[in-house]
Amino acid sequence: MEKFDFEKLNVYQKALDFTDRICDLFEKMPFSIQKTIGDNLLRAAISIASNIAEGSGRRGKREKKHFFEIAQGSAYECVPSLAILHKRNKIKKEVYENLYNECCTISKMLTGLISRFV
């Protein structure tokens, strides 16, 4: 099966894995949390991989960079939602730290990708 170019990117694969873990977390949340913080977190996580894919499909370097920056912004957007869930005792410290570290890794990988288009 032929793959799109973005599917070969390690950062895209990490973003998919991160989103998968966020989906698992979302499914375990109480409905009231799902519809507030959970929904925002899930949309931001999905946005990371989606913007990597969309940026990869753009022809110009400037456009590619723009979508990769949006993906990085979505990774940043996940951090406060995770912090709030942790502070409200909705996720354990270990879960918070693991997801937080994944966000950091994805963000650093995106910084590397973005730097190619400067």
C-alpha positions in Angstrom: 0.0 0.0 0.0 1.4 3.4 -1.0 1.7 6.0 1.7 1.3 9.7 1.7 4.6 11.5 2.4 3.4 12.8 5.8 2.6 9.3 7.0 6.4 8.6 6.9 7.2 11.5 9.3 8.1 10.4 12.8 6.3 13.5 14.2 3.1 12.5 12.4 3.3 9.0 13.9 3.9 10.4 17.4 1.0 12.8 16.9 -1.3 9.9 16.0 -0.1 7.9 19.1 -0.7 10.9 21.3 -4.2 11.4 19.9 -4.9 7.7 20.4 -4.0 8.1 24.1 -6.1 11.2 24.4 -9.1 9.3 22.8 -8.7 6.6 25.5 -8.6 9.2 28.2 -11.6 11.0 26.7 -13.7 7.8 26.7 -13.0 7.3 30.4 -14.0 10.9 31.4 -17.4 11.7 33.0 -19.8 13.2 30.5 -19.6 16.7 32.1 -15.8 16.7 31.7 -16.0 15.3 28.2 -18.2 18.2 27.0 -15.9 20.9 28.4 -12.2 20.3 28.9 -12.2 16.9 27.3 -13.7 18.1 24.0 -11.1 20.9 23.8 -8.3 18.5 24.5 -9.4 16.0 21.9 -9.9 18.6 19.2 -6.4 20.1 19.9 -4.8 16.6 19.8 -6.5 15.8 16.5 -5.5 19.1 15.1 -1.8 18.3 15.6 -1.8 15.4 13.1 -4.3 17.0 10.8 -2.2 20.1 10.4 1.0 18.1 9.8 -0.9 16.3 7.0 -2.3 19.4 5.5 1.0 21.2 5.7 2.7 18.3 4.0 0.3 18.6 1.1 1.1 22.3 0.4 3.4 23.2 -2.4 5.1 26.3 -1.0 7.6 26.4 1.8 5.8 29.3 3.5 2.5 27.4 3.5 4.0 24.2 4.8 5.7 26.2 7.6 2.4 27.9 8.5 0.6 24.6 9.0 3.4 23.1 11.0 3.3 26.1 13.2 -0.5 25.6 13.7 0.2 22.0 14.6 2.7 23.2 17.2 0.2 25.6 18.5 -2.3 22.8 18.9 0.3 20.8 20.9 0.7 23.9 23.2 -3.1 24.1 23.5 -3.1 20.5 25.0 -0.9 21.5 27.9 -3.4 23.7 29.9 -6.2 21.2 29.4 -4.0 18.4 30.8 -2.9 20.6 33.6 -6.5 21.5 34.6 -7.5 17.8 34.5 -4.5 17.0 36.7 -5.2 19.8 39.2 -8.9 18.7 39.4 -7.8 15.2 40.1 -9.4 13.9 36.9 -6.1 12.2 35.8 -3.3 10.8 37.8 0.0 12.4 38.1 1.7 9.7 36.0 -0.8 10.0 33.2 -0.4 13.8 33.2 3.4 13.6 33.1 3.4 11.0 30.3 1.0 13.0 28.1 2.8 16.3 29.0 6.2 14.7 27.9 4.6 13.5 24.7 3.5 17.0 23.9 7.0 18.3 24.6 8.5 15.7 22.3 6.0 16.5 19.5 6.6 20.2 19.9 10.4 19.8 19.7 10.0 17.6 16.6 7.8 20.2 15.0 10.4 22.9 15.8 12.9 20.9 13.9 10.5 20.5 11.0 9.7 24.2 11.0 13.3 25.2 11.0 13.8 23.6 7.6 11.5 26.3 6.1 13.2 29.4 7.6 
